[in-house]
Every structure is written in structure tokens, then in C-alpha cells.
Amino acid sequence: MSTWRKSSYSVNQSDCVEVGHGVGIRDSKAPTTHLPVSGKAWSAFLTRVKSAR
């Protein structure tokens, strides 16, 4: 079982995206399903998001 984390920027506990190490991402409103994401894909995503600031 993975530990799911929410962004510290998420003030509303029900409207956010959660990330699970080694598992993927999921919507906090539908926690029973998730989108599997590899570590390499997640790293590329974060790099892209950070460069768009």
C-alpha cells in the first residue's frame, strides 16, 4: 500500500490531485482509481511544470 500525498498548496481537502510513490496519481474525489506513472515520466512532468513558471 502506498502513502498518498497532497500538495501543500491544496487548501480544500476534497479538490486536489494526490501523488503516491511508486503508484501514480489520483483525484481525491475518486481515490479508488489511479493513473500509473513511471518515475521517469513523473520526473519529466515535474521538470516541464517547473520550467513553465
N, C-alpha and C positions, 0 to 999 in steps of 0.2 A: 504494500500500500504506500502511496506517495503522499507527501505533505504538499498541500496546495497553498500557494501564497498569492495575496492580493497586493496590488500596488499601494504604496503609502499615499498616493495621490487620490485614491478612491475613498471618498468620504461617505458615500452611500454603500452600505454593506450588501445590497442586492443587485446593483447595476454595475458590475465590473467584470473584467477578464481575470482569470486566475491562471497561474503557471505552476505546473507540477514537474519537479526534477525527474527526468527520465521517462516522463509520461507524455506531456504535451500541454495543450491549453484548453480551457473550457470557459463557458459562460456561467457566472454564478447563479443565474436563474435556471440553468439546466445542468446541474452538477453530475448527473449520472452518465452523461456522454462527454467525450473529449476528442480533440483533434490531435493525433500523434504527430510529434515534430522531432526530428533528429537534432542532436546537439549542434551539428554543423549548420543546419537550416536555421535554428534559433539564433546562433551566433551571427549569421549573415543578416538576419532580420534586425537584430539589435544594432548592428553596425550601420545598416541603412537608415533606421529610425534616428539614430544619434547624428548622422550626417545631414539629416533634413531639418535640423533645428535652426 
